[in-house]
Amino acid sequence: MKILLIGASGRLGSQIDNAARLMEGALTILHRTGGANSSYPSDITPYLPEVDIVLDVSTPEALTVNLPKIVEAKKPLVLGSTGHSSLNHEAIREAAKTIPLLFLANFSLGIAILKDLLEALPKGECHITETHHTRKKDAPSGTALELLSYLPSDTKITSHRRDDEPATHKITLSLPFEEIEITHKVFDRSVFAIGALNACLFLLNKSSGLYTSFHDANR
């Protein structure tokens, strides 16, 4: 599979690039693009005809520019950026009518399992505490907002940013006379890189539509 990686110079993008080299030829990062301060070119247009799928881990601003080009080329898109505006979300839903589009805030298997656990929780007062590295721009994180959709609407989110913290999400459920805590902690960000590449394998040859999970097929 030949991949166009958007955001290749970023933290996750560089890890995806490294992980692809270890997957014994199953996936190839054929082309890489980046932002204004990147050594990679920013225009994806020349590379779209040569790839099987697009993997975007860049920024919401980049998606605004690139999504129409991806749709016109009719390439599947795995989207892992967060912090999107309502206009971008609408554009994503519209694009999925033409191309297969997998949109996930978090590529880890642990978060997929956590979502299943949240669906089984009894009703009560909930609180999400999320901690990321200081370079994480959006707060709350996209993952925290995704987890929120599985919990009561009045659930509060507390965000922390600490140096070199890969990612921790803790859900606290308060019940009469007892409390439940569920924590997902990442120790190495390669989890996200491997997950992103597995997402590409999942999405290739899928029909058009908006996909929000790929882990179920691998369990």
Protein Blocks (a to p, Z undefined) as FASTA:
>chain_A
ZZddehklmmklmmmmmmmmmngomaccfbacddfkbcbdfblklmmmmpmbdcdfbbfk
lmmmmmmmmmmnopacddfbehiafklmmmmmmmmmmmccdddfbfcfklmmmmmmmmmp
ccddddddddddfklmbdcdfklmmmmmmpcfklccdddddehifbacddddddehiacd
dddddfbfklmmmmmmmmmmmmgopacdddfbfklmmZZ
